[in-house]
């Protein structure tokens, strides 16, 4: 073995600093965890505080915005009935017939569209579509997209009009 090879083998590669996740990446991670928490709440009706504690202890929350996770979880579970009312008439079936993942995604999307005006409507819809792609049935993302697009036309009318006028 040559001296160069020995030196190279013994010299550790320089460590790269881990890139800090962007705000949008942190929020996307928060939405993924919130979807799982909302799904759990829907399925077993556990206390939201218990679910939140469980997620904080059992999940790696380092790559998410913990405050946003909590806001989504608390907001969706405390307003589930009013969120359901926002999109129920846009559905082609009853709420009871929705897949539980679809219902959770629609509730999160409706929450962001109606209560989080700091989140652009296109981001709220896209993030919900991505959740459906990752967790839902194979074509559920198309259904989610259609429902939330119609809901956005109702609850974000001014924002949509301003965007169209700017184009």
N, C-alpha and C positions, 0 to 999 in steps of 0.2 A: 504494500500500500504506500502510495507516495505521501510526502509530507503535506501537500496541499489537500489531499483527500482527508487525511487525519484531522487537519485543522478545520476543514469544512464540516466534518462529521461531529466535531466537538463544539463547534460554535453554534449556539442555539439561534434559531431564526428570530429576527426582531419581532417583538410582539406588536401587533396592531391594536390600537385603541378601538374598543367596541364603539361603533357609531351609535349615538343616542337616537332612539326612535323619535320620529316627528310627532307632532301633535295629532295629525290625522291617523298615524299608525297606532298611537296609544288609544285613540277613540275607537278605532276599528276593533282593537283587542277588547276594549271595554264592551262593545256591542256583542261580540262573540260570547263573552262570559255572561253578559246580561241575558242573552238569548237562552243559554243553558239554565240560568237561574229562574227566568220566567217560565220556561218549560217545566222545571221541577215544581214550581209553585202551582202551575196549572194542573199538574198530574196528581200531586198529593196534598195540596192545600196546606202545606206547612206554613208556619208563621214566617213572614218575610224576614224578620230579624234573625231567625234561626238559619235561613238559607244564606243570608248575607254573611253571617258569622262563619258558616260552613265553608263558603267560597273563599273567604279571607284566609281561613286556616288551611284549606286543602288545595287551593289552586295557586299557581304561580302568578301573582298579581303585579309582579315587578315590571312587566311590559305593557301595562294598561294604565289608564287614567282611573284610579280608584274612585275618585269623586264622581266622575261621569258614570261609571258602572253603577254606583249607588243611586244617582239621580234617575237613571233609566229604570232600574229595578223598582225603586220606590214609586216613581211616577207611573209606570205601567201597572203595577199591582194596585195602587190606590185609585187609579182612574180606569180600571179595566172596563167597567160597564159603559162609561161615557166614550171611551176609545172604540169599543165595539159598535156603539151607536153611530159613530162617525162613518164607518165603512160597511156596516151591515147591509144597507140597501144597495150597495155596489156589487155585492156578491151574487153569484149564480146558484147559491145553495145556502142553507142555514148555517149559522155559526157552529152548531153541534156537529155538522157534517164536515167541517174543516179538519184537516190534519192538525194535530196539536202544534207541530213545528210551524206550519203556515199561520196558525192563529197567533202564536208568539211573535213571529216576524211581523205580521200585520199590526199587532199591537205596538211593537217597538217603532215601526215606521209611522204609524198614526200618532204616536206620542211625539216623535221628533217633528213631524209636520205641524202638529197643532200646538205644542208647548215649547218647542226649542227653535224659536225663530232665528237664533244665532247660527243654526245649521241650515245652509242653503237647501232648498227643496230637492235639487238634483242630487245632492250628497245624501240626503235622507233616503231617497228612493234607491239610489245606487247601492248604498250600504245594505239596505234591506234585501235587494236582489242578490247581493253577494252572500248574505247569510243564508238565503234560500238555496243558492247553488251549493253551499258548503254543507248544509244540514238537512235540506228538504228533499222531497222526491225529485226525480230527474227533470220534470218540466215545471215544477212549482215556481221557479223564479220568474217565468213568463206571466203566470197568474198574479203573483205578488206585484210585479211591475205594472200590470194593467190596473189593478185595484188602487195602488198608491198613486199612480199617475192621475187617475180620476179624482182621488181625494185631494191631491195637491191643487187641482184646478178649482176646487171649492175653498180650501182653507188657505191657499197661498196665491190667490188670484192676482193681487197687486204685484207680488214678486215676479210672477210669471209674465205679466204684462210688461213690467219694466225691463225684464230680460229680452223679451221679443222686440221692444221698442229700441233697445240699444244695439240690436243686430243689424 
